[in-house]
């Protein structure tokens, strides 16, 4: 991962954490589900990105 990707990941994690805190302070039941769903979405996006990078590397080698 590049420094930009690491910085973006840290910022997204902080944003999700702060939004979860806001949901807790609002006494919303969504604060339980929101971080888990967002983490799953992030894992899916990183997985897709990894597959795209591998596919591009294979095309360059061929």
Secondary structure as GFF3:
##gff-version 3
##sequence-region A 1 62
A	DSSP	alpha_helix	3	25	.	.	.	ID=ss1
A	DSSP	alpha_helix	30	61	.	.	.	ID=ss2
###
